[in-house]
């Protein structure tokens, strides 16, 4: 499954922030939970890996909230 997404940049006087939004279909397919912590890992220049932090038990607890 693919979901094309644009990279966004917001420039301020002293900083810049980059954003990549997840389409709802991707978030639902991954069963993301609001407030879940994830980590970006740079595999190489063309590949980013998104790793979940925590365990399945942590996800189950967040779903109950």
C-alpha positions as CSV (number, residue, x, y, z in Angstrom):
1,X,0.0,0.0,0.0
2,X,1.3,3.4,-0.8
3,X,0.2,6.9,0.3
4,X,1.9,9.9,-1.4
5,X,2.5,12.6,1.1
6,X,4.1,16.1,0.8
7,X,6.8,17.3,3.1
8,X,6.0,20.6,4.7
9,X,8.4,23.3,6.0
10,X,7.6,26.1,8.3
11,X,10.4,28.7,8.6
12,X,10.7,31.1,11.5
13,X,13.3,33.7,12.3
14,X,15.4,31.5,14.4
15,X,14.2,28.0,13.5
16,X,12.5,25.7,11.0
17,X,10.2,22.8,11.4
18,X,9.5,20.0,9.0
19,X,6.2,18.1,9.0
20,X,5.0,14.9,7.4
21,X,1.4,14.0,8.0
22,X,0.1,10.5,8.1
23,X,-3.0,9.9,5.9
24,X,-5.8,8.4,8.0
25,X,-5.7,5.1,6.2
26,X,-2.1,4.6,7.1
27,X,-2.6,5.5,10.7
28,X,-5.6,3.2,11.0
29,X,-3.7,0.3,9.3
30,X,-1.0,0.7,11.8
31,X,-3.4,1.0,14.7
32,X,-1.8,4.2,16.0
33,X,-3.1,5.5,19.3
34,X,-3.3,9.2,20.2
35,X,-0.2,10.2,22.2
36,X,1.8,7.2,21.1
37,X,5.6,7.7,21.0
38,X,7.4,6.7,17.8
39,X,11.0,7.1,16.7
40,X,12.3,7.9,13.2
41,X,15.4,5.9,12.2
42,X,17.4,7.0,9.2
43,X,18.3,3.8,7.4
44,X,19.9,5.6,4.4
45,X,19.2,8.7,2.3
46,X,16.1,7.2,0.8
47,X,14.7,5.2,3.6
48,X,13.2,6.3,6.9
49,X,12.0,3.7,9.4
50,X,9.3,4.5,11.9
51,X,9.7,2.4,15.1
52,X,7.2,2.2,17.8
53,X,8.4,2.8,21.3
54,X,7.1,0.6,24.1
55,X,5.3,-2.7,24.0
56,X,1.9,-4.1,22.9
57,X,0.8,-3.9,26.5
58,X,1.5,-0.2,26.5
59,X,-0.7,0.2,23.4
60,X,-3.5,-1.7,25.0
61,X,-3.3,0.5,28.1
62,X,-3.5,3.7,25.9
63,X,-6.5,2.3,24.0
64,X,-8.4,1.9,27.3
65,X,-7.9,5.6,28.2
